Amino acid sequence: MDSSIDLTIVIVSFNTKEITKRCLTYIEQYSAGISYEIIVVDNASSDGSADMIRREFPRIRLICLDTNKGFAAGNNEGITRAAGRYILLLNSDAYLTEGVLKSTTRFMDEHPDIGILGCKLTNPDGTMQPSARMLPGLLNKIFVMTGLSARYPASRIFGRVDFSWWDHSHPREVGWVVGAYFLIRRKTLEEIGLLDERYFLYFEEIDYCRTAREKLWNVVFYPHAQVIHLGGQSAAHSGSQVSSQGTQLVSQRIRSEFRYYRKWHGILRVVLSAVIEISWNGLVFLKNMPDRSPNARHKRQDTLITIKLILSALVRDRFGKGQPYGPVQQASASHR
């Protein structure tokens, strides 16, 4: 550690040349009052991202990987080389605003019990993205899957997954914060170690927050700093039909979810999670059986694909027990 450096910013990039360029430009624009270094880990991009960084940001430390190792492993490459008192994992599609670096590090300085801090994430139009979250659970899964959370966001029961019932007006201890802006105290990092690389994509930040909480570090959402995040729901397949890339993303989500449940709750929770999701998709399939419209046909296809992916994950990963995940060619591991 270099005590003269307040913050190390680690960015994992995968085929996001223009987005990464804009992200780095925003850092330069809104970094007054804080000493920092930037480490970009390029996850084997093929779009010239690395060359762009060498040419336009020569002072940035660039690490080029030979293969796409995933989000957790990519960040670990940067974390192990970080010199700052704090380490910020910043998505390549997350754009800083005025004072966010200074205010979040200052808040961490003032509250030494905080191990991990997240801030307010917004869409480009200013609407807020879910940024403060509860830890995953079967009841929360049911609320989200059935649409109850979206339908009744003001309910303390159905809206508890994303704290949507709350006005997000003050700092709050939460289950986990989204990895688009993920500020880690060095002492926390030294105590609990690196991200679990068995998560290729999804759940790595949930797992890390859970680990920090187990070691009695607070995980806090800080609303007085804002970051514009392009990703939001970009990793979810859009439209009614699951594309090839969308199928891989769904597969990664399922496998990471099962690994999380296996690691923290045991194999029974994995089975119950699978049963819940298979049952729900089965109901959606039956509901759309009589309808011969293209939309209904796509929904039936989606449910069958999802059920197949769930069963495949159970068999291939033996319920998530001990196997690291391999890379996925089309699913971006730079941002979600």
RAZIKA-V617818 format. One record per backbone hydrogen bond with DSSP energy under -0.5 kcal/mol. NH is the residue of the N-H (numbers start at 1). CO is the residue of the C=O. Records with the same first field share a line. If there is no record, write none. Layout:
BEGIN
NH = CO  CO
END
This chain:
BEGIN
2 = 83
3 = 1
5 = 2
6 = 4  35
7 = 35
8 = 86
9 = 7  37
10 = 8  88
11 = 9  39
13 = 11  41
20 = 16
21 = 17
22 = 18
23 = 19
24 = 20
25 = 21
26 = 22
27 = 23
28 = 24
29 = 25
30 = 26
31 = 28
34 = 31
37 = 7
39 = 9
40 = 61
41 = 11  39
42 = 40  63
43 = 13  41
44 = 42
52 = 48
53 = 49
54 = 50
55 = 51
56 = 52
57 = 53
60 = 57
61 = 38
62 = 60
63 = 40
64 = 62
65 = 42  63
69 = 67
71 = 200
72 = 199
74 = 70
75 = 71
76 = 72
77 = 73
78 = 74
79 = 75
80 = 76
81 = 78
82 = 79
85 = 5
86 = 6
87 = 184
88 = 8
89 = 87  182
90 = 10  88
91 = 180
92 = 12  334
94 = 91
95 = 93  228
96 = 94
97 = 226
100 = 97
101 = 30
103 = 99
104 = 100
105 = 101
106 = 102
107 = 103
108 = 104
109 = 105
110 = 106
111 = 107  108
114 = 111
115 = 113  218
116 = 218
117 = 183
118 = 220
120 = 222  225
122 = 227
123 = 127
126 = 123
129 = 121
133 = 176
134 = 161
141 = 137
142 = 138
143 = 139
144 = 140
145 = 141
146 = 142
147 = 144
148 = 143
149 = 143
151 = 147
152 = 148
153 = 150
155 = 152
159 = 155
160 = 157
163 = 160
164 = 159
165 = 159
166 = 163
172 = 221
174 = 219
175 = 133
176 = 133
178 = 131
181 = 178
182 = 89
183 = 117  181
184 = 87  182
185 = 115
186 = 85
189 = 185
190 = 186
191 = 187
192 = 188
193 = 189
197 = 195
199 = 196
200 = 198
207 = 203
208 = 204
209 = 205
210 = 206
211 = 207
212 = 208
213 = 209
214 = 210
215 = 211
216 = 213
217 = 212
218 = 113
220 = 116  218
221 = 172
222 = 118  220
223 = 221
225 = 222
227 = 120
228 = 95
229 = 122  227
230 = 93  228
234 = 231
235 = 336
236 = 233
243 = 241
247 = 243
248 = 244
249 = 245
250 = 246
251 = 247
252 = 248
253 = 249
254 = 250
255 = 251
256 = 252
257 = 253
258 = 254
259 = 255
260 = 256
261 = 257
262 = 258
263 = 259
264 = 260
265 = 261
266 = 261
269 = 266
270 = 266
271 = 267
272 = 268
273 = 269
274 = 270
275 = 271
276 = 272
277 = 273
278 = 274
279 = 275
280 = 276
281 = 277
282 = 278
283 = 279
284 = 280
285 = 281
286 = 282
287 = 283
288 = 284
289 = 286
297 = 293
298 = 294
299 = 295
300 = 296
301 = 297
302 = 298
303 = 299
304 = 300
305 = 301
306 = 302
307 = 303
308 = 304
309 = 305
310 = 306
311 = 307
312 = 308
313 = 309
314 = 310
315 = 311
316 = 312
317 = 313
318 = 315
319 = 314
321 = 317  318
322 = 320
332 = 330
END
